[in-house]
Every structure is written in structure tokens, then in C-alpha cells.
Amino acid sequence: METDKQKIKTLDETDEPPPMDQVEERVEAEMKLIQGKAKEEIATSLNNKELIREGRKMKKDAEGKLKQLREEDSKP
């Protein structure tokens, strides 16, 4: 069985980021989510309203990024 070289497309031709870059974005978003949760929990125990807001913002941003990445992954 022979591979038809005319049907092979490179990542440059499809404008897709390499799989390593795709994973890196997801890991960064998940780490940001974890950091936001930790910051919010610590700030809550310290009654620090400013840190609570920062933690919630970090979580919200990370959740949005993860949602975006999941939607991109589900596209055919």
C-alpha cells in the first residue's frame, strides 16, 4: 500500500498549531484555573476581598479559555 503524497498536507498548509502548542495552551489555562481557586480560598480564609476578586477573575478567565479550547477541539 502506497501513500499518495498529493493528499498529505502539512500543518503550515492547514494553518493548525502543532499538537504540542495545543496542549501547552490547555495546560496553562488549567494551571491558571487552579491558581485562581487557590487564591480565592486563601483570600476567603484571610477575609481579603481584593484577593477574592482576583482569584475569581483568574478562575473566570481560565474557564473561558478552556471552554474556547474545548469548542475548537470539537470542530471537525
Summary of the structure (lengths in Angstrom):
residues: 76
radius of gyration: 19.2
end to end distance: 26.8
largest distance: 67.4
contacts: 172
relative contact order: 0.12
helix: 76%
strand: 0%
